[in-house]
Amino acid sequence: MHSVKPGPANQSYGLQVARLAGIPAQAIQLAHQKLRLLEQQSTQTQGDLFYEPPSAEPAAPDARLAELDAIDPDELSPRQALELLYRLKQLAKP
């Protein structure tokens, strides 16, 4: 008997499910080899999946961001704010 518990599984059962679903044995063997290779690589170093290394050169400033940074919203009239909104919308178009 098996039971389901909350939390992550300690292994994937995808290959067993594939075998039960009738996937050809050769495909399952290739997948098993690939899985072993990936498991070996993951035990060597597991980096942060969401870490993005800094680029060698700083990114060019976005024209929209530069324009937004230069704005003092408290100094804009409603008409100026509307015109600015339309101008920024034009900048956002590809």
C-alpha positions, -999 to +999 in steps of 0.1 A: +000+000+000+011+035-007+000+068+008+002+104-003+018+129+020+022+166+016+056+179+005+081+173-023+088+138-036+123+124-032+123+112-068+103+114-101+081+086-112+077+099-147+097+070-163+075+044-145+044+062-157+058+063-192+065+026-192+029+019-180+016+042-207+033+021-234+062+043-244+087+022-263+115+007-241+143+023-261+128+058-254+126+050-217+162+037-217+174+069-233+154+090-209+168+070-180+204+077-192+196+114-195+181+114-161+213+098-145+234+124-163+213+153-150+213+138-115+251+136-115+254+172-127+230+184-100+249+168-072+281+185-083+268+221-080+232+232-077+231+270-083+203+293-075+178+289-104+167+325-102+202+341-099+211+362-128+248+371-129+255+408-135+263+416-171+297+428-181+284+462-192+255+482-177+223+482-198+215+513-217+189+533-199+154+529-213+140+562-228+107+557-210+124+553-176+146+583-182+116+604-190+097+591-160+126+598-138+128+634-150+091+641-141+079+658-110+042+647-109+033+674-084+043+701-109+022+688-138-011+702-147-038+677-156-033+686-193+005+681-191-001+648-173-024+636-201+001+647-228+029+629-210+008+598-207+002+598-245+039+604-252+049+575-229+024+553-246+039+561-280+074+552-266+060+518-254+049+508-289+073+484-308 
